[in-house]
Amino acid sequence: MHEDAVEGWRHYNAWGGDMGNWNRPATTVVLTGICIALASVSAAVQAGAPIDVGAFIRKDAFTDIKLSPDGKYLAATVQQEDRTALVVLDRQEIRITGSMSLGRHNHVADFWWVNAERVLFSVAQKFGALDSPQMTGELFAMSADGTNKENLLGYRVEGAGPGTRIQQKKVEAVAGYLVDTLPEDDRNVIVMVRPFGDLTYTRAEKMDVYTGRRVLLARSPVPEAEFVSDGAGTVRFAYGITSENVNRLYYRAGEHQEWDLINDERMSQRIEVPVGFSADQKTAYLRVEQAQGSDAMVALDVASGKRTEVLRNPNVDPADILRSHDGKGVPMGAVFFDGKPTFSLLDKEQADGRLLRSLQQAFPGEFVEITSMTRDGTLALVEVSSDVNPGDFYVFDVPAKKMNYLLSRREWVDPEQLAPMAPVQLKARDGLVLHGYLTVPKGSSGKGLPLIIHPHGGPYGVRDVWGFNSEVQLLASAGYAVLQVNYRGSGGYGRNFQQVGARQWGGTMQDDLTDATRWAIKEGIADPGKICIYGASYGAYAALMGAAKEAGLYRCAAGNVGVYDLPMMQQQDASDSRNLGLWSRDWVGEPSTLAAVSPVNMSNRIKVPVFLAAGGEDEVAPVEHTEIMERKLKAAGVPVEAVYYRTEGHGYYKEENQRDYYTKLLAFFSRHLGGATAK
């Protein structure tokens, strides 16, 4: 469905010297207290060889890992079946010194070292493997030795203790989000505080990371505002949305100064988002939408107001902003997913940028990120990943130019046995250029293959990217080519590309998938008689619409946690919040038009077998969508198999349910396309 909208309401000089032994060693580092299971994943396609589903559904050993400012500790998020914990380890001894978990359905979403011994973290609740984590607006902190655990801010704070503000003898109900870690201040951070309610006005406050006490710094001039501070810790930008869903950006020259409106989306027809300041505070950097084409990174002279474009990829938007690792987070460039990920630097001679370039040269064909550095710049934690590598971590000694392997997200994965993901480009029937990714089974010729068209969910603002994807690798291991298409409406290709998808559910967005399917046939990639379409959430909607609209093109269709009745979905949106209801009308369509493009009303046009799955507690795409779709298909005489996981949500947490789901899905595809089944 439209997860991005729901979430939106919340928020070349190489280094000389020896790079060291940076290849992943045959033996692994095992962190005490973290169970890293070892198993072999072989994606080589053998005729009819059953697939070990367990190797693909097993969770990463950890999610993220960061160095402490002095390099003494490592902090990591560790996934468990129904929660994500924060663990701190002594880096030299590889020994757990502290950990914190908030219980079932609670996940550490992100974390930050505030000083050499204090970690601050945010919390999200996630009700299914496909859900975008829903931020709770809570901030907790823990010392590296596991002591001084505090709930600093959020709805679970009790009484008049840390993180509270008393109003009329009651604890104020607020959510909070980090704005600035204030690297020169070891005790305080800046947070954005949001009162509960629809379209509320936020505040920027300084918060003590030991007691949770807060001091007001600024009030927002626009609802739902986020804040950006400069390198000195002064809040300078606020940007948010009006009741008409219009984005506005405000700037102020300094503390206690008035806010000035510097961009109104209704007038400029673009959104501008501040991303940071230069080291001298004289220049602010903005991510700016363009009337045509991709977003640009723009330098704003804060004294004169002059805007100068400084960075832009002709095809794609910046996917991430690269920042300096001196604690101040000065923007130094951007990452672009133009096919495979690349990065561009504002200043090629900047020290962190030079280091990043040298590391990238040491790992050709893979994507390199510096996740964190010590404050003195002597140690860097480096992540290396690719389409066949879920992520290896190394500690790089900068002065010695030595790279030491630390650990991997999935030790049981052998990258040599997985299927590469190739960027592809094609044209839609109206000439619009579409981008996507094709994965073919390891060892295959790449021609005349059974093909699965795999549209992503969302749909708006979401896109498929090059990188490791467990589900795609599972399907490729079963013998299928997998084509992922960033149809119009997807994010990452500029404002216009996203907006031409507005109100095109079942229309030109669907045509893009059809055109991509026909392209794969024309290129000889797909066997025309062995093509299925499969997706989850909006992708499930697109799968059923594809089967209904394109008679004879697909051999089967599969939808997981899908939305199939658009009037019902829109009614739910309107009941959830006024603004979400307005968004739904603007982007999905007027209520009077939606019944005609709802798969539940087109079941008599579907002539191929269908597989459906849903979670009984799904709040994003309620199970009623799937139940109605199943009944309508059976009434129309369509062969349909439906499976329900009554205690799951928008995706499946429990390993036994994931295993059951993929076992049934592979069996369905095998019957109609001839690929492998699960063990």
Secondary structure, DSSP 8 states (H G I E B T S, - for coil): --HHHHHHTT------S-----S--SS----TT-------------TT--B-THHHHS--S-S-EEE-TTSSEEEEEEE-SS-EEEEEEETTTTEEEEEE---TTEEEEEEEESSSSEEEEEEEE--STTS--EEEEEEEEEETTS---EEEESTT--TTSTT--EETTEE--EEEEEEE--TT-SSEEEEEEEESSSS---EEEEEETTT--EEEEEE-SSTT-EEEE-TTS-EEEEEEE-TTS-EEEEE-SSTT---EEEEEHHHHSS-EEEEEE-TTSSEEEEEE--SSSS-EEEEEETTT--EEEEE--SSS-EEEEEE-SSSS--EEEEEEESSSEEEEES-TTSHHHHHHHHHHHHSTTSEEEEEEE-TTSSEEEEEEE-SS---EEEEEETTTTEEEEEEES-TT--GGGS--EEEEEEE-TTS-EEEEEEE--TT--SSSEEEEE---S--TT----SS--HHHHHHHHTT-EEEEEE-TT-SSS-HHHHHTTTT-TTTHHHHHHHHHHHHHHHTT-EEEEEEEEEEETHHHHHHHHHHHHSTTT-SEEEEES----HHHHHHHHHHH-HHHHHHHHHHT--HHHHGGG-GGG-GGG--S-EEEEEETT-SSS-HHHHHHHHHHHHHTT--EEEEEETT--SS--SHHHHHHHHHHHHHHHHHHH----B-
